[in-house]
């Protein structure tokens, strides 16, 4: 089962324990911007979670593909592509004070 837009805190406090109790293993990766945030703020960054039936499968290795990095590597300066994938400078989800 794959889930998108799962907050880090939701994964650790709800999804992982609930699904683990039902026999599922899981793998979670927050969006790359979480690496640059304070711990308290990074708990609210969303990411992708993958769960699997632990009695049938085992996680051998997790591979992360960061779309932003891959797309900028292969965009070859295409402005439209870069505009769509690059984070916006000054963009925030916080309301304007």
N, C-alpha and C positions, 0 to 999 in steps of 0.2 A: 504494500500500500504506500503510495506517495502523497505527501501533503505539501502544499506551497503556502507561503505567507504565515508560517507558524512562528510566533514570538519565542525567543530563547526561553523565557520564563515559563511559557505555556508548555513547551516541550519537557522541561525538567520537572515541573510541578504537576502536570496533568498527563500529557500523552505518553511519555516514557513509562511512568509507574503504572498507569492504567493498562497499557498494552503489554507491558512486561508481565503483569499479573495474569494475563490471558495467554501467555506463551509466545509473545512476539519479542524479537530483538529489534533494535533500532539504530539508526545512524542519522545524525543531525548536523547540518552545517549552516551557520548564520551567514548573512550577506557579508561581503568582505569589509564593509565599512565598520563592522564591529571591532576590528583589530585596532582602530584608531580612537576608540571611545573609552571613557572611564567605565569601570566594572558595573556600576549601578545603571548607567545608560545603556550599556551593551545588552542588558537583560531584556530590553524592549525591541531589539533589532530582530526582524523576522528572517526566516530562512526556509530551507527545505528539509523535510524529514522523510525517511524511508523506513518502513517496518516490514519485517518478514517473519514467517512462522519458524521459530527457533528449533522446533523438533524436526523440521524438514530441511532447513538451510542453515548455513553458518556464514557469517561475514568474514571473508578472507582478506579483503582489502577495500578501502574506500578511496574513490578517485573524485576529486573535486575539479570541475571545469568552471572557471570564472569567465562568464560571457564577456564582461567588459575587457578583460585582458586578451582573450582570444580574438575578439572583434577588432580591437585596436591593432593587434599584431598583423591582421590580414586586411585591414581596411585600405591600406596603401594611400592614405590621405583623402579618401572619399569623405567629403564634408557631411553629406547627408547621413552616412553610416555613423560617423563619429558623433554627430549631433544627437542621434537616437540613443546611443549607448553610454556616453560619457556622463558622469554625474554633473549636475548643474552647480556652478559656483554660487554659494550663498543660498542654495535651495534648502528649505527646512520645512518640517511639519508643524513647527511651533507657530501659534497665531502671532500676528504682528502686535507688539505691545503699544 
